[in-house]
Amino acid sequence: MSYRLESHVAQGYVLATIHPPTRETPSRIALRLRHPEGGQIQSVQLNGKSHRDFDKATGLVRLKPAGQTLELKVFYQHPGA
């Protein structure tokens, strides 16, 4: 598995590109993305569509890979808001 993270925290989101393993595809992938200033996840998009399998408190996003690249956009609530 490989992944790339791009911080766009000033714009309120983080972009993750995930390449799941192809030889042995896992049943689940868990990715923990914490905001550097403690902001909680507000919403998540997976391949451009709304994704609801995440935990605001821990920053954990759960994914079910399907043998394809996953584009994940995680939006954060600004700390103190």
Secondary structure, 3 states (H helix, E strand, C coil): CEEEEEEEHHHCEEEEEEECCCCCCCCCEEEECCCCCCCCEEEEEECCEEECCEECCCCEEEECCCCCCEEEEEEECCCCC
